[in-house]
């Protein structure tokens, strides 16, 4: 115990004789300037590009027009497309085969279509097509 206190006293005397170093006047400000990144002004970029908005609005317009033209408005009424008497177009009777697809395949096709459209939009954005 006595030996420890003598060492402590020697260390205190040594430090007091040497003294402590004080940093220069601009030391703290130079460190803070190095830590702060330079502020850059960035232009606002929307998340959805104008081309994507055009594609989205065109898709919504197609859906609304197809609903108005081809779906009947009531239980026994005809659709608006069928009510127009001036336009009569006779198309050949074409029957499409019924294909039974499992739900996982349908989900996969929908997911593939969404990712493909996302890829197309991002590629057009990269090429700056508006």
ABEGO torsion letter per residue (X at the ends): XAAAAAAAAAAAAAAAAAEBBBBBAAAAAAAAAAABBBBBBBBBBBABBAAAAAAAAAAAAAAAAAAAAABBABAABBBAAAABAABBBBBBBBBBBBBBBBAAAAAAAAAAAAAAAAAAAAAAAAAGBX
